[in-house]
Structure formats: structure tokens, C-alpha cells
Amino acid sequence: MTETIKSENVEILIVGAGPAGSVAAALLRQQGRRVLVIEREQFPRFSIGESLLPQSMAYLEQAGMLQAVVEAGFQFKNGAAFMRDGCYTDFDFRDKHTPGWGTTYQVQRADFDHVLAKEAERFGAEIRYRHEVLDIALGAAAEGGARVTVKAPDGAVYQVDAGFILDASGFGRILPRLLKLETPSNFPVRGAIFTHVEDGIRDKGFDRNKIRVTVHPRHCNVWFWTIPFAGGRCSQGVVAETDFLDQYQGTPTERLQAIIAEEPSLRELLSNAQWDTPARQIVGYSANVARLWGEGYALLGNAGEFLDPVFSSGVTIAFKSASLAVAALERQLNGETVDWQADYGVPLRRGVDTFRAFVESWYAGGFQKIIFHQDKQPDVRRMISAILAGYAWDQTNPLVKETPRRLAALEALCTPA
């Protein structure tokens, strides 16, 4: 006898309950849509990407989640600081070209993502934790949507017929893998070694309200992040091409400590740190796709594209993608004809490409010349500050409107004759 597989119908299925999925679910519930979220992990769970950008606060506000985030007690953040060869510079995100939020938070993602997921549930979204998507057959549902095969925690397999799918599966990249949408990133293969520590920082000049990015003294394409949390802890990591990281022996914690020891200011800053959490390593995280949408689906956040952690753009891009996709989906479900490329793909990539140009310039050394230059004009500083704050879609900012050309011109001005 053939075993009968249980099936059900849902208007919108979201794969992944991370930031993009939770915000999308809340926005859809505000429209009165029936939303089911399938999440492979049990929350709270560890995730990387702890330093938010102020632009993200507008999307939390739009989703009705702002109060819950504010009340969660995360570390206040108002800017970013950079250190290279003993030279220090910082940007206050409240002093920026673009109007809008100038402050945000530095968060332990396990707690932050759990707050957002619980808010999505408060709005009425159903989240099924420890359920895993096994297969997605587009066009296989009765009304032309998608048939999704899911495995429950007890091993039982069931099917969900969904009218539309939002893939917010992050680095799991469910739809890109199943539909063979993945394309090679144009970035070199880089890795990150990172952990959380009891930082013991006693330097009164250290600003806990800012992420600190420190450049390796001999390699401009190797950098460290130091992200302070509330309660005296911080996230500490290093990013480099894998050939560089592979030179170091030992456990991930020992390798991270050995690389930090090569940078005097960071070595001193963390001299009293308690390394109480084993370090982790991820490699080859940069990813791209051939397209961000298709018939019956859209890719959100890291499921579509992940650039690099250097400017902490990941969560902001995730929120932006959720906001754009839900707006387009609302119109479509109301019977309008939607051009997903014009209304979703193009506007989302516009900001992503701005971040991409800054990432490329950072690793090539050009952007470092700009931010560490002694004579920075106030208006240019405000333009840079706006982008570092996440406002990469603001076409009134010349550094957004013509990013590669303007960056090249600034680099030329900041390069000694």
C-alpha cells in the first residue's frame, strides 16, 4: 500500500525565520495574509552579523517590531570606527547626508532573531521550528503555485501547497540550490574566524557605541571586527582570504589569537579578554544568483546574495528585500500586474551594487585611503557616513548615484602625488 502524505494549503510560505523572513511575515500579516514559516533550526540559535545599520530601524518600525527591539536591552550603536597602523578615524551616523535613523544596536543575533520571530508570531504568523524543506516543485500546486515537501522533527513528511514562496533561508539558500540559480561570486574566496569573548576592555578611549574595524598592519585586505555588546562582551573576528588564514595552525581560537597578536592596538585592547567561547570558522560565504525572483517566488536577503561582512550590510539588505518583496506581492495578490524585475530585482540590486563598490574599494585599499585621509571635507564625510549607515539606496547622495566614478575620483584626490 502507498503511504498517504498529509497536505495543506497556505497563501504564502516563507522559508526561514531569520530577519528577512520574520519581517516579511509581520508585514504580510498586517495585510491579513495567511503566512506559514518553515524554519530548520530551533530558536534561539547562533548566527553571525551582529552590528546593525541605522537604515534597518526604519524597516523594524514599518514591521511593527521596533518597540520589542528597543526594550530588549541591546548595545546602543551610533557609528563606526576604523584603525590602521595606529591611525584612528570614526564616523558618527547621526551626522550624515541622508535624513533618517542615525542610531541602532549591536546585537547577539541569537537573541535578536528570536525577538523578531516572536514578534512575527505575535502578528499571527505560524512558525514551525525544526521543520526542514526537502523539495520545492514550482507550478505543481492545484492553482499554479508551488508544492513544498517538508520533514517534521519526528521524521514525518508532509506537503504544503503555497500560492507564493519567499525564500529567506539565508546561507542555506534553499531555492537557489534546488533551482540551480547560484552563480559564482566575483569576490576572492575569503573566510572568517570569530567568537564571542568577555572582552575586559579597560581603555577609556574605546567607544562601545561603535563597531571597530582594524586593518592588519601588513595586509590591507585582512581586517578585524570588534563589536561591543551590552554587559562587557564583544564579538571578535578576522576576515581574510583563505590562503592567509591557512598559514596558522591550531584550533580556530588559537589561530584567531595568533592573528590578533600581529596587530598591536588590538592585541593591547583585548589583553584582558577571557576567551570563554570556542571560535568558529566559515569559508566562501560570498554568494550570488542569476535572478532574485521567478514565477511564484522571490529570494530575500542572503538567500539571494551576500557580499561581505566588512560594512555590516547583510541585515539591512535582508530587511530591504523583505519590504520590497512584500510591497510587490501585495499588489499582485490584489490583482495588479507586477513587473518583479522593475519593482523588486532592479531596486534591490541598486543598493547592493553600491555596497559592492565600497567592498571592492575597501579590499583594493582605495576606500581605506579615503577614510584615513587627514583632510576630509565635511560634506564628503556625511556622504560616506550615510552609506556606512545603510542608506545605499538614496539617489540624492552622489556617492550612491555614481558610486564607482565618485569613489575613483576621491581615491585619486587622497593618493599622494
N, C-alpha and C positions, 0 to 999 in steps of 0.2 A: 504494500500500500504506500502511496505517496503522502509524505507528511504535509499537512496544511500549514502554510506560513501565514501568520496573522498580518493583516494590513490595515492601514488607516489613512485618512486624508487630512492634509493641512494646507492652509493657504500659502504660507511662506515657511520654508525650512532654512534655518541658519546653522551652518556647521562651525562650531567653535564658540565658546562663551567668553573669550578674551575681550579686550577693549572694543574692537570693531564690532564683534558680534553682540555684545551687551548693549552698546549704544544704538546699534541698528534695531535690536529687539525693542528697546524702550521707545524709540521714535515710531516704529510700526504699531506698537500697542496704543500709542497716542492717537493713531489714525483708526483704531478699532479693529486692526487686523489680527487674525489668529496666527500666532507665532510659536513654532517649536524650535528649540535649540538643542542640538546634539553635541555633547562635549565629552571627549575621550577621557579626560582626567577628572580627578576628584578635587574640587576647590576646598581650601586654598592650596595652591601648588606654586612651585618656584617658576619664575620667569625673569628673563633679563630685560633691561630697558627701563631703568628706574628714574631717570631725570626727565620730567615732563617739560613741555614748552608752553608758554602762556597762551598761544593760539588755541591750545586744546581746551582751555577753560570755557571758551565760547560754545564748544560742542557739548561739553558736560552740562552747561547751562541750558542749551537747546533740548537736551535729552531729559531734563528734569532731575539730574543727578548731582548737581553742584553742592547742595546743602549736605548731602551724605559724605561727599569727599572732603568738604571743609571741616566737618565735625569728626573726621576720622583721625585727626591729630598728626598728619604727615608734616615733614620738614618743609618750612617755607622756602621758596626759591625766588630770587629776583634778578638773576643774571648768570653769566658765565665768566670764568677767569681762565687765563692761559699763562703758562710758564715755559720759558725756553732759555737755557743757558743763564739762569739767574735773572732773566728779564721777565717782568710780570706786567700783564695788562688785563683789564677786565671790562665787561660791558654790563651796564645796568639796563635791563629790559624795559624799565619804565621810561627810559629816555630813548625813544625810537621813532622812526619815520611814520609808522603806521599806527592809527588810533586802535584802541582795544586793550585787552588784558595785558598787563606788564609783569604780572607775578603768577606763580604757580606753586607746584610742590615737587619735592624729591621723595619717592615712594618705594617701599618694599612692594614689588609687584604682586607677590602672593596676596598681600592684604588689599592692595588697590584693586586688583582684578576681581577679588571676592566681593568687595564693596559694590562694584559696578554690576556684577552678576546678580547680587541680591536686590539691587535697585531694579534691574530688568524684571525680576520675578515679582517685585512689588507692583510693577505696572501691569502684571498679568501674563508675562511670557512664561512658558513652561520650559525649564531646563532639565535635561536628563543627563546627569553626570555618569561617567564610566560607561557610556554607550559609544560604540565605535562604528563609523561609517565604513562599510565593506565595499560598496559599489554604488555608482550613480548611473542610471540609464536615462539620458535626456530624451524627451519625447515619448517615453514609454507609458506614462500615466494616461488614464482614460481621456483627460481633456488636454492632452498635449504637453503637460508639464514634465516632471521627472519622477522616476521611481527610484527610491533610495533604499538600499538594503543595509540594515543596521543590526549589530550584535549587542545584546544587553549584557549586563555584568554577570548574569547567571549562565551565559552562553547561548541563550535563546536568540534566534534570528527572526526578525520581522521586517516588514516593508512599509515605507511611508510614501504615498503619492503626494507630491508637493507641486503647487502651482508655479512656484519660483524658488530658486535656491540662491542664498547669499553664502559664499564660501569665506568664512572668517577663521579658517583653520590654522592661520599663522604659518610657522615653519613646517607644519605637517603638509600644507599645500595639497589638499585632497583632490580638488578638481584639476589643477594643473597637471598632477601626476596621472590621474585617470583619463583625462582628455588629451594628454601629451601636448600641453600648451607651454611647457617650460622651454626657455631659450637660454643660452649661456650669458652670464653677466659679463660686461666689458671690463670689470674690475679684476685685478690680480687676486689669486686665492689668498685670502687673509684669514687669520684665526684670532681668537681672543681667549685669554686665560684670566679668570676672575673669581672673586669670592666676596663674602661679607666679613668684616672684622670689627672687633671692639677697638676703635681707632686710637684712643688715648692721645689725641692731638692736643697739645698744650700751647701751641703757638697762638698768641693772642691776635696775631695779624691774619690768621686763617679765617676766611669768611665762609661760615657754614651755610649761608644763604645762596651760595653759588656752587655749581659744579666746577671743578678744577680740571683742566686738560693740560697735561705736562708732556712736553716733547722730549724724546730721548736725546741725550747730548751729542750723539754721533750719527744718528739716523733720523732725518726729518719725517720719514714715513712710518716711524714707530712712536706710539704715543700711549699715555696712561690716562685713565679716568679716575677721579676721586669724587664720589658722590656722597656727601654727608646725609645721614638720616637723623631723625629725632632720636634722642636717647643715647647719643655718643657712639653710634655705629656708623659705618660707611660701606659703600660698595667700592671695591678697588679692582681695577683690571688693567690689562695691557693689550694692545692691538698691534699686530704686525703681520707681514707676510709669513707664510708657514715655514719657509726656509730659515728665516731668522729664529722663529720660536723653536724649531727642531734642533738648534745648536745646544740647547740647555737640557741637562739631564735631571732625573729625579721625578718626584711626584709633581703634579700640577702646582701645588702650593710652593714647593721648593723652587720650581722654575720661575714662578711669578716673583718670589722673593729675590732670586738671583738677578732678574732683570731690573727690578726696582732698585737694587743696590747700586746699579750703574748710574742712577740719576741722583745727584747729591741732595737737591732740595726735597725730593720725595722720600728719599732714604731718611733724612732728618725728620720730616713731617710725621712719618709712621714709625719712628724709633721706639715708641712705647706701645705699639699696637699688639693686641692679643689675637693671634691667628687661630681662631677657635672654630672655623668652618672650612672644611676641605675645599680647595679651589676646583673649578671645573674648566673644561676647555671646549670650545666649539670652533669648527673649521668650515670654511667655504659657505658662509651664511648669505653672501650677496646672491640675489636671485632676480630673474626677470621672466616675463611671459610674452607670448606672441600677441595676446589680446587680453583685455581686462573684463570682457563681457561676451556673452553669446546668447543664443536663443534660450531663454528660460533661466539664465544665471548671471551673476556678477561676482567678481573676485574683490574682496576687501583686504586692505592692509597688507600684511606680509604675505598673505596667500597670493597676492598679485605681484608685488615687487618689494624687495628690501635692499636698500642701498648700503648703508654702513652706519655704525653707531656713533661716529665722531661728533655729529651735531644733534644727536638725540631726536631725530626726526620721526622715528618709527611710529610712536603712539599718535602723534599729530596726523601723520598720513593716514593711519588707521581710522581715526575719527573723521577726517575729511572724506575719506572714501565712503564711510557709513552714511554720512549726511547727504552726499551727492547721490548715492545709490538709492536711498530711501525716497528722496525727492522725485527721482525719475520713476521709481516703482509706484509711488502714489499716483502719479499722472497716468501711468499705464493701467493700473488697476481701476482707475476711474474712467477708462475707455478712450483715453487720448492716445494718439500715435507718438511714440517716443523714439527719438534717434539716440540710441545709447552711446554711440561714439561721440556725438556732439555734446550730449548732456552729461556724460559720465567719463568716458575714456579720455577725451581731449582735455577737459578742465582738470581732471585729476593729474594727468601726466604733466600738465603745465607747471604745477608746483613741484612735483617730483623732479622734473628736469632742472628746476632752479637749484634745489638741494644737490642734485647730481653734479652740477657745475662747480658748486662750492666744495663738495667732497673731492672731486678730481683736482681742483686747485690746491686744496689742503695737502694732499699726498704728494703733489708735484713740488710743493714748497712755496708756490706763489701767494696763496692766501695767508700763509704764515708771515711772509714779508710785509703784507698789507697790515695785518693786525698788530705786529710788533714794531711797525714804523714809528719813529719818535714824533713826527709831525702829522697827526691825523686831523683832518678837517672835521668840525662838529657835525656838519650835515652828512658827510660820508659815514662817520661813526654811527649816526642814527639810522642810516640805510642798512648798514651791516647788522646793527642791533636788532632791527625789525626782522630780518631773515633768521638770525640766530634765535629769535623769539618764536619762530614758526610761521611768520607771515609771508610765506613764499608764493602766495597767490595774489598778492597786492600789486596790480599793474601800475599803480601810481608811483611805485618805487623803481627808480631807474635801474637798480641792481637786480630787479626781478624782470623788468620789461626787456632788457638786453643784457642778460647775465654774462655770457661768455665774453662779449666785447668789452663790457664795462670792467669786468674782473681783469682782463688782459691789460687794459689801459691803466688801472690802478697799480697793478704789479709793475708795469714799466716805470711809473712815477716813483715807486718805492724801491726800485733797484738802483744801487749806486752806479754812477757812470764809470 
